[in-house]
Amino acid sequence: MSRCEELIRSATDALQHRDPARLYEWVQHLDSEYGRHRYPELLVHALRTEKLENNLAIAIISAVEALKLAIRLQFHTHSRRVLAAACLSRALADDLEYWQQCGLKQPLWSAAFCQPPLTDAFYFTQWCLALAQCQCQQQRQPLTELLCGSARARYWLFAEQLPHSPTITTGSVLQHQPTQAQVVMVSADASHWLVLDSKRQTLRKLPLSQLSHWQPIDTKATPQKLLAQLEYLRALSQHLPSVTFKAPKPLLTAIKRYTSGTGALEPVINHIAQRPILAQSLRQAVEQQQLPANDPHRMQLKHIYLWLGGTRAAIILATASLQQQFLQQRVPLQQSLMQRLNLLTELLTHLSDLTGHALPTPPSLLTLLTAADLFRDPRLLRSARWPRLHQLDSADKEAWLGPQSASMPNNKQRLSRQLIARWQLDKPLAPLLQPEQHTAHPLPAMMTVSNVLVAQTFHYRLRLSEPAQEQFENALTSLKLSSDDARRVLSKAISRCHPYSPLTEFSHSQ
């Protein structure tokens, strides 16, 4: 039995019981499988071979679409699962009283039904159900009615997340009208579609200018042919979970041996080549440079590494590796934490430009390295929402999570220090690791100011404790900045990264 068939069988069993707890349990399973393998996107094709009632097929596909849309909109993990479960229940019986009799009590789930006043949850699930109808019935009428109706403005945000026609999904077979060539749809974004050439078994990019020549046909693609490509693409997606939370030790060992003169370069290149994201990050770094004698597209990975140099290449590889791990789902507050870290990155960039003090590494790498321990903090691992801070006790990132209890381990920046050491970035980042020995260095001051400004952005009327206020003022003095300068920097950073969810009802609900 294939994974698609197993998931459909488990869905059928859960849907027949009409129990909210069972529905949510199956959605958890679906979310986990979608994150690890992406094959649930192929369910729309597998369901056509199963003899299921139409409402059951629509329910399953609507749950998949709800998870996909919620991830794109960066909803809280629990919220997206509740909304996917709400899609299941509405597809089975669109009656709130019926489900309340079955034991439904969850507020966000209840808000998804057609009960005045209509909420964001209702419009979200209504869109996902209409999208599922389009895919199951291969017609656009359900979505057209929403986008042309009286409440059309409520669906515009959802429509913007569709990178292609709603009737085309992962696994759809497309045919080129003039040549009759066939490809299989793998993924899409704003600039191109990624397709699998069935004959050559290679991936191709179709630019938007050529999409009008490709039309879907009824030929069914076997999911097995796509699974190998989807497994490869999993590593390229920031939305999919990582199995490990560690630096690539074999690569780091090879780099250390090479830089110390006890090892060769070949093992370093081999380890990089085995990780598509790392190899791609080096090529992109070279492509941004103007090389008069060499074409970056023709340069071998070995030549790229030598041209960049060991230190520069290590910084690029560390940035790519950490982004791959930290940008993926790991804790319930993952997406909102990344919003705060994105704002922190913008603040460091603007402070560096304003003061003229260069950062020792790219600001994104600096942010991820210094925030690594937040991803393992027990207060963040188990929490469904951020604490309501009224006072910031210190000017470091741990203070974002509120006061630390006496029973909690106090290993300050343990993971950050390990990662910095493994990537051999101890020297450039020494002022952050040992600020007491680098009191005149601007880097700790810029980090202090940025940490405080991030906390003030997300907590209205936040007060600073005396130690935090003293740290903040000393940092501004060290950078020769005023409070007005700090506010202007914050305003610029916010305008660049927009650190707020478009639908606050979903980002804060439990």
DRENLO-66129 format. One line per field, with one value per residue (C-alpha): residue number from 1; residue in one letter; x, y, z. Coordinates in steps of 0.001 Angstrom, whole numbers, plus 500000, padded with zeros to 6 digits. Layout:
// residues N
pos = NUM, ...
code = A, ...
c1 = X, ...
c2 = Y, ...
c3 = Z, ...
//
This chain:
// residues 510
pos = 1, 2, 3, 4, 5, 6, 7, 8, 9, 10, 11, 12, 13, 14, 15, 16, 17, 18, 19, 20, 21, 22, 23, 24, 25, 26, 27, 28, 29, 30, 31, 32, 33, 34, 35, 36, 37, 38, 39, 40, 41, 42, 43, 44, 45, 46, 47, 48, 49, 50, 51, 52, 53, 54, 55, 56, 57, 58, 59, 60, 61, 62, 63, 64, 65, 66, 67, 68, 69, 70, 71, 72, 73, 74, 75, 76, 77, 78, 79, 80, 81, 82, 83, 84, 85, 86, 87, 88, 89, 90, 91, 92, 93, 94, 95, 96, 97, 98, 99, 100, 101, 102, 103, 104, 105, 106, 107, 108, 109, 110, 111, 112, 113, 114, 115, 116, 117, 118, 119, 120, 121, 122, 123, 124, 125, 126, 127, 128, 129, 130, 131, 132, 133, 134, 135, 136, 137, 138, 139, 140, 141, 142, 143, 144, 145, 146, 147, 148, 149, 150, 151, 152, 153, 154, 155, 156, 157, 158, 159, 160, 161, 162, 163, 164, 165, 166, 167, 168, 169, 170, 171, 172, 173, 174, 175, 176, 177, 178, 179, 180, 181, 182, 183, 184, 185, 186, 187, 188, 189, 190, 191, 192, 193, 194, 195, 196, 197, 198, 199, 200, 201, 202, 203, 204, 205, 206, 207, 208, 209, 210, 211, 212, 213, 214, 215, 216, 217, 218, 219, 220, 221, 222, 223, 224, 225, 226, 227, 228, 229, 230, 231, 232, 233, 234, 235, 236, 237, 238, 239, 240, 241, 242, 243, 244, 245, 246, 247, 248, 249, 250, 251, 252, 253, 254, 255, 256, 257, 258, 259, 260, 261, 262, 263, 264, 265, 266, 267, 268, 269, 270, 271, 272, 273, 274, 275, 276, 277, 278, 279, 280, 281, 282, 283, 284, 285, 286, 287, 288, 289, 290, 291, 292, 293, 294, 295, 296, 297, 298, 299, 300, 301, 302, 303, 304, 305, 306, 307, 308, 309, 310, 311, 312, 313, 314, 315, 316, 317, 318, 319, 320, 321, 322, 323, 324, 325, 326, 327, 328, 329, 330, 331, 332, 333, 334, 335, 336, 337, 338, 339, 340, 341, 342, 343, 344, 345, 346, 347, 348, 349, 350, 351, 352, 353, 354, 355, 356, 357, 358, 359, 360, 361, 362, 363, 364, 365, 366, 367, 368, 369, 370, 371, 372, 373, 374, 375, 376, 377, 378, 379, 380, 381, 382, 383, 384, 385, 386, 387, 388, 389, 390, 391, 392, 393, 394, 395, 396, 397, 398, 399, 400, 401, 402, 403, 404, 405, 406, 407, 408, 409, 410, 411, 412, 413, 414, 415, 416, 417, 418, 419, 420, 421, 422, 423, 424, 425, 426, 427, 428, 429, 430, 431, 432, 433, 434, 435, 436, 437, 438, 439, 440, 441, 442, 443, 444, 445, 446, 447, 448, 449, 450, 451, 452, 453, 454, 455, 456, 457, 458, 459, 460, 461, 462, 463, 464, 465, 466, 467, 468, 469, 470, 471, 472, 473, 474, 475, 476, 477, 478, 479, 480, 481, 482, 483, 484, 485, 486, 487, 488, 489, 490, 491, 492, 493, 494, 495, 496, 497, 498, 499, 500, 501, 502, 503, 504, 505, 506, 507, 508, 509, 510
code = M, S, R, C, E, E, L, I, R, S, A, T, D, A, L, Q, H, R, D, P, A, R, L, Y, E, W, V, Q, H, L, D, S, E, Y, G, R, H, R, Y, P, E, L, L, V, H, A, L, R, T, E, K, L, E, N, N, L, A, I, A, I, I, S, A, V, E, A, L, K, L, A, I, R, L, Q, F, H, T, H, S, R, R, V, L, A, A, A, C, L, S, R, A, L, A, D, D, L, E, Y, W, Q, Q, C, G, L, K, Q, P, L, W, S, A, A, F, C, Q, P, P, L, T, D, A, F, Y, F, T, Q, W, C, L, A, L, A, Q, C, Q, C, Q, Q, Q, R, Q, P, L, T, E, L, L, C, G, S, A, R, A, R, Y, W, L, F, A, E, Q, L, P, H, S, P, T, I, T, T, G, S, V, L, Q, H, Q, P, T, Q, A, Q, V, V, M, V, S, A, D, A, S, H, W, L, V, L, D, S, K, R, Q, T, L, R, K, L, P, L, S, Q, L, S, H, W, Q, P, I, D, T, K, A, T, P, Q, K, L, L, A, Q, L, E, Y, L, R, A, L, S, Q, H, L, P, S, V, T, F, K, A, P, K, P, L, L, T, A, I, K, R, Y, T, S, G, T, G, A, L, E, P, V, I, N, H, I, A, Q, R, P, I, L, A, Q, S, L, R, Q, A, V, E, Q, Q, Q, L, P, A, N, D, P, H, R, M, Q, L, K, H, I, Y, L, W, L, G, G, T, R, A, A, I, I, L, A, T, A, S, L, Q, Q, Q, F, L, Q, Q, R, V, P, L, Q, Q, S, L, M, Q, R, L, N, L, L, T, E, L, L, T, H, L, S, D, L, T, G, H, A, L, P, T, P, P, S, L, L, T, L, L, T, A, A, D, L, F, R, D, P, R, L, L, R, S, A, R, W, P, R, L, H, Q, L, D, S, A, D, K, E, A, W, L, G, P, Q, S, A, S, M, P, N, N, K, Q, R, L, S, R, Q, L, I, A, R, W, Q, L, D, K, P, L, A, P, L, L, Q, P, E, Q, H, T, A, H, P, L, P, A, M, M, T, V, S, N, V, L, V, A, Q, T, F, H, Y, R, L, R, L, S, E, P, A, Q, E, Q, F, E, N, A, L, T, S, L, K, L, S, S, D, D, A, R, R, V, L, S, K, A, I, S, R, C, H, P, Y, S, P, L, T, E, F, S, H, S, Q
c1 = 500000, 501418, 501579, 498770, 496541, 497373, 496544, 493232, 492279, 493076, 491105, 488076, 488118, 488390, 485686, 483186, 483312, 482267, 484255, 486056, 488905, 489408, 489297, 491933, 494092, 494013, 494863, 497914, 498945, 498314, 500336, 503243, 503163, 502808, 505779, 508043, 507227, 504949, 503102, 499744, 499753, 499315, 496172, 493947, 495170, 495076, 491500, 490300, 491066, 489343, 485603, 484826, 481786, 482276, 482012, 484728, 487110, 486409, 486962, 490393, 491590, 490269, 492331, 495470, 494766, 494102, 497519, 499252, 497529, 498077, 501800, 502044, 500328, 502564, 499767, 500421, 500855, 497843, 495682, 496371, 495527, 492278, 491301, 492107, 489947, 487186, 487327, 486823, 483797, 482195, 482597, 480850, 478073, 478047, 476045, 477582, 474847, 475418, 479142, 478500, 476354, 479330, 481478, 482951, 483993, 487095, 486402, 488360, 486865, 483351, 483985, 484558, 480855, 478340, 477145, 476810, 479007, 481116, 484778, 488142, 487969, 484740, 486173, 489375, 487591, 485082, 487979, 489667, 486419, 485830, 489423, 488917, 485750, 487704, 490352, 487954, 485520, 488116, 486158, 486700, 483094, 483220, 486169, 484728, 481573, 483653, 485883, 482926, 480490, 479661, 482407, 485079, 487502, 487742, 489173, 491748, 494533, 493880, 493737, 497146, 498672, 497749, 500866, 498936, 495460, 493476, 492778, 496518, 498185, 501385, 501339, 499213, 500320, 500801, 501031, 502723, 500184, 502488, 504859, 502631, 505507, 504409, 505737, 504574, 503912, 506159, 505912, 505379, 506323, 505884, 508452, 508294, 506935, 509171, 508232, 509544, 510351, 508926, 511224, 514496, 513607, 515047, 513684, 512957, 511918, 509063, 509107, 505790, 506045, 505772, 502968, 500181, 501437, 501055, 497631, 496597, 495391, 493520, 496492, 497244, 500809, 501844, 502804, 505824, 507570, 507276, 508252, 511995, 511860, 509692, 512123, 514917, 512844, 512000, 515480, 514919, 511720, 511842, 508441, 509412, 510799, 514377, 515257, 518262, 519141, 522902, 525705, 526936, 529797, 531465, 531667, 532946, 535564, 536740, 536911, 538881, 541388, 541803, 542286, 544774, 546823, 546178, 543540, 542764, 540195, 538464, 536512, 535259, 533942, 532362, 530447, 529235, 528119, 526005, 523995, 522207, 521395, 525029, 526307, 523644, 524566, 528207, 527159, 524784, 527552, 529813, 527029, 526653, 530278, 531494, 534129, 535703, 537534, 535228, 531593, 530146, 527760, 530687, 532933, 533286, 532446, 536135, 537094, 534237, 535412, 539013, 537926, 535830, 538464, 538027, 536781, 534299, 533047, 532540, 530350, 528237, 527892, 527017, 524319, 522732, 522907, 521384, 518648, 517699, 517302, 515944, 513438, 511627, 508785, 510141, 508164, 504558, 505720, 508160, 506701, 506175, 509696, 511068, 509133, 510982, 514318, 513669, 513051, 516256, 518179, 516797, 517678, 521274, 521546, 520245, 522342, 525447, 524682, 523891, 526938, 529414, 530453, 530650, 529204, 531682, 529215, 526018, 523263, 521073, 523842, 524503, 520830, 520530, 523720, 522780, 519165, 519947, 519266, 515727, 514751, 515577, 514205, 511554, 509360, 509153, 508949, 505683, 504008, 501122, 501496, 504036, 503960, 502509, 505592, 505146, 508815, 512004, 514466, 517580, 518714, 519279, 516987, 516178, 514270, 511747, 510336, 509839, 511595, 513447, 512510, 515164, 514584, 515468, 519051, 521090, 523336, 523385, 524074, 525359, 524152, 525211, 528731, 528893, 527753, 530143, 533033, 532109, 531943, 535287, 533777, 535221, 537536, 535104, 532353, 534538, 533000, 529614, 530960, 533104, 531661, 533437, 536771, 535598, 533806, 534637, 533485, 530277, 528931, 527569, 526070, 524236, 522930, 521729, 519849, 518290, 517139, 515393, 513736, 512347, 510802, 509280, 507778, 505819, 504888, 503077, 504138, 506888, 508932, 512636, 514042, 516881, 519600, 517998, 517563, 521200, 522362, 520238, 521449, 525100, 524755, 523268, 526056, 528680, 527184, 526809, 523072, 520069, 516683, 515249, 517841, 516797, 513126, 513939, 515947, 513054, 510596, 512757, 513199, 509468, 508672, 511072, 510065, 506433, 506719, 502999, 500604, 497979, 495300, 495872, 492862, 494778, 498232, 497097, 494265, 494692
c2 = 500000, 503399, 506339, 508062, 505002, 504649, 508296, 508008, 504898, 506615, 509682, 507581, 505954, 509319, 510983, 508201, 508678, 512372, 513033, 516427, 514878, 512175, 514747, 516892, 513826, 512924, 516500, 516302, 513176, 514890, 517939, 515752, 513746, 516870, 518441, 515430, 514116, 516517, 513584, 514727, 517212, 514150, 513043, 514844, 512399, 509321, 510085, 509783, 506065, 505581, 505006, 507698, 509892, 513354, 515115, 512873, 513649, 517374, 517171, 515550, 517951, 520991, 519982, 519749, 523139, 524658, 523529, 524820, 528212, 528580, 527873, 530503, 533027, 531996, 530980, 529472, 525671, 524980, 527491, 525971, 522505, 523708, 525420, 522290, 520254, 522872, 522321, 518594, 519132, 521702, 519389, 516591, 518665, 522459, 522797, 524196, 522837, 519330, 519461, 521025, 518012, 515876, 517649, 520620, 523435, 524966, 528724, 529128, 525918, 527054, 530455, 528739, 527972, 530307, 532024, 535816, 537682, 536047, 535772, 535373, 531675, 531314, 533025, 530989, 527627, 528735, 529454, 526103, 524205, 526010, 525286, 521593, 521563, 523067, 520375, 517465, 518624, 520281, 523533, 527082, 528048, 527707, 530105, 532468, 532849, 533841, 536279, 537965, 537960, 540658, 539477, 539256, 541536, 538957, 536420, 538567, 537733, 534009, 534353, 536046, 532879, 530798, 530534, 528892, 527849, 526209, 523184, 522502, 520790, 518926, 515823, 517316, 516335, 519330, 519161, 521664, 522558, 523022, 520078, 517747, 517316, 516342, 517319, 516776, 519713, 519683, 523151, 526805, 530240, 533828, 533661, 530124, 526597, 523640, 520585, 517059, 516042, 512517, 511355, 512763, 512410, 515868, 518998, 522058, 525622, 527060, 530882, 532697, 533887, 530276, 529031, 529859, 527071, 524393, 522981, 520217, 516934, 514008, 511630, 510550, 510680, 507897, 509380, 507069, 508931, 512190, 511040, 511002, 514584, 515746, 514216, 516243, 519423, 518964, 520194, 523363, 524410, 526616, 525330, 521689, 520267, 519164, 515818, 517181, 520370, 520132, 521573, 519230, 517647, 515737, 518949, 520964, 518320, 518358, 522171, 522195, 519677, 521576, 524977, 523516, 521906, 518307, 517483, 517878, 520097, 517238, 515936, 519481, 519795, 516322, 517127, 520443, 518778, 516313, 519207, 521067, 524099, 524637, 524217, 526582, 529205, 529268, 529610, 532435, 534243, 534058, 535090, 538334, 539204, 540527, 538111, 539438, 536219, 533479, 532589, 531571, 529141, 527200, 527247, 524002, 523933, 523520, 526668, 528601, 527592, 528588, 531896, 532781, 531690, 529549, 532260, 533779, 530379, 529304, 532345, 531625, 527931, 528685, 531153, 528658, 525761, 527716, 529208, 525729, 524530, 527570, 528678, 525361, 524337, 523361, 524974, 526240, 529865, 529245, 531650, 534538, 534019, 534306, 537565, 538957, 537711, 539227, 542567, 542107, 541513, 544718, 546694, 545456, 546366, 549918, 550497, 549363, 551747, 554654, 554327, 553228, 550155, 547097, 543809, 540894, 538531, 539016, 540305, 537257, 534916, 537109, 536952, 533184, 532471, 534657, 533410, 529680, 529030, 530428, 527411, 525131, 527244, 525250, 528363, 528494, 524759, 524281, 527672, 528400, 532191, 534785, 536036, 539484, 541426, 544534, 544883, 543865, 542594, 542629, 543624, 540103, 537841, 535508, 538388, 538232, 535091, 536693, 536030, 532744, 530509, 529327, 525691, 526315, 525630, 528789, 527821, 531234, 531095, 527519, 526455, 529782, 529359, 525786, 526810, 529752, 527504, 524747, 527194, 528729, 532187, 532699, 535544, 537812, 537229, 537409, 540783, 539070, 536037, 538067, 541600, 542403, 542150, 544271, 547132, 549632, 547386, 548550, 545047, 544302, 547796, 547316, 543941, 545437, 548268, 545852, 543402, 546155, 547682, 544286, 543748, 547242, 546655, 543569, 544706, 548025, 550321, 547964, 549270, 548640, 547536, 549592, 547177, 546993, 550767, 551256, 548746, 550435, 553946, 552859, 551169, 554295, 556397, 553988, 554234, 558048, 557798, 559401, 557935, 559729, 558029, 554655, 555367, 556362, 553187, 551127, 552880, 552095, 548468, 547936, 549430, 546949, 543649, 544204, 542121, 541515, 538770, 539917, 538083, 538686, 536570, 533462, 534428, 534973, 532460, 529148
c3 = 500000, 498969, 501344, 499446, 499791, 503496, 504131, 502266, 504260, 507560, 506440, 505537, 508955, 510755, 508651, 509276, 513061, 512923, 516109, 516323, 518301, 515646, 512860, 514539, 515210, 511513, 510527, 512788, 510921, 507576, 508617, 509660, 506431, 504288, 505991, 505670, 502201, 500343, 498737, 500199, 497301, 495070, 496907, 494409, 491726, 493954, 495021, 491420, 491516, 494883, 495057, 497616, 497995, 496552, 499916, 501387, 498521, 498844, 502612, 502231, 499519, 501392, 504446, 502292, 500737, 504159, 505394, 502255, 502424, 506171, 505750, 503011, 505298, 508228, 510567, 513964, 513808, 516015, 514123, 510713, 512011, 513570, 510310, 508295, 510667, 510276, 506508, 507080, 509298, 506988, 503993, 505919, 507518, 507349, 510566, 513758, 516043, 514707, 515526, 518927, 519706, 518644, 521235, 519353, 521723, 520106, 519442, 516173, 514780, 515694, 514084, 510717, 510269, 508628, 511791, 512082, 512384, 509677, 510651, 508952, 509805, 507799, 504715, 504966, 505104, 502449, 500085, 500771, 500211, 496911, 495863, 496652, 494541, 491632, 491848, 492268, 489589, 487276, 486945, 488215, 488908, 492733, 493004, 490395, 492495, 495537, 493654, 491945, 494862, 497384, 499766, 497051, 498914, 501707, 499238, 497459, 499905, 499395, 495604, 495589, 497051, 493989, 491796, 488939, 487807, 490636, 488421, 488022, 490975, 491754, 489550, 486755, 483238, 480940, 477158, 474858, 472186, 469148, 469802, 471899, 474381, 477898, 481317, 484893, 487216, 490302, 491866, 491003, 492225, 491076, 488247, 486816, 487031, 487836, 485754, 485251, 481684, 481513, 478701, 479976, 483681, 484302, 485939, 483801, 484526, 482488, 482542, 482795, 479200, 477949, 480197, 477744, 475447, 478134, 478966, 481417, 479960, 481481, 481435, 484991, 486284, 488618, 492003, 492241, 489408, 491307, 494777, 494041, 492770, 495658, 498146, 496515, 496461, 500145, 501019, 498996, 500768, 503849, 504989, 505457, 508692, 509074, 510613, 512504, 514299, 513975, 511887, 509104, 511064, 508159, 506145, 509091, 509856, 506238, 506244, 509498, 508170, 504930, 506570, 509078, 506292, 507361, 504746, 501064, 499379, 497562, 500618, 501277, 497720, 497835, 501036, 499603, 496368, 498373, 499818, 496980, 499130, 500123, 496577, 495307, 497922, 496732, 493096, 493918, 495797, 492756, 490371, 492324, 491533, 488207, 486950, 483735, 482829, 484163, 483645, 487065, 485370, 483891, 486938, 488840, 492542, 493389, 491490, 493128, 496599, 495826, 494324, 497373, 499860, 502957, 505348, 502929, 501795, 505437, 506088, 502995, 503865, 507488, 506425, 504011, 506485, 509371, 507202, 505989, 509578, 511413, 508783, 508993, 511281, 514670, 517505, 517705, 517606, 514743, 512200, 514599, 515966, 512434, 512031, 515028, 513736, 510306, 512003, 513997, 510756, 509231, 512367, 512333, 508659, 509171, 512292, 510428, 507548, 509863, 512112, 509447, 511455, 509207, 510446, 510611, 508886, 506854, 509194, 508525, 509723, 512742, 513676, 513324, 515253, 518201, 518271, 518045, 521730, 521469, 519367, 522296, 525120, 527066, 527325, 523523, 522840, 524736, 524411, 522064, 522316, 523333, 526929, 527519, 528559, 530669, 531532, 529735, 532325, 530118, 526637, 525297, 523282, 526177, 527785, 524909, 526575, 529968, 533278, 533627, 536544, 538989, 537982, 534328, 533141, 532713, 529791, 528184, 524420, 524652, 521196, 519676, 520988, 519653, 516177, 516045, 517043, 514562, 511664, 512780, 513279, 516770, 515812, 513915, 516513, 519622, 520695, 521026, 522869, 525282, 525349, 528635, 526800, 523845, 525593, 522837, 519977, 518237, 517518, 521043, 521135, 517821, 519001, 522307, 520591, 518074, 520762, 522721, 519629, 518564, 522006, 522005, 518560, 519591, 523115, 523303, 526164, 527257, 530174, 530584, 533914, 535333, 534083, 530623, 530439, 531406, 528775, 526124, 526919, 527093, 523721, 522132, 523618, 522296, 518808, 519122, 518523, 520176, 521044, 517994, 515794, 517196, 516463, 512881, 512374, 513724, 511407, 508369, 509397, 509947, 506546, 504940, 506549, 507709, 510921, 511419, 510383, 507826, 509789, 513483, 514411, 513273, 514487, 518096, 518526, 520290
//
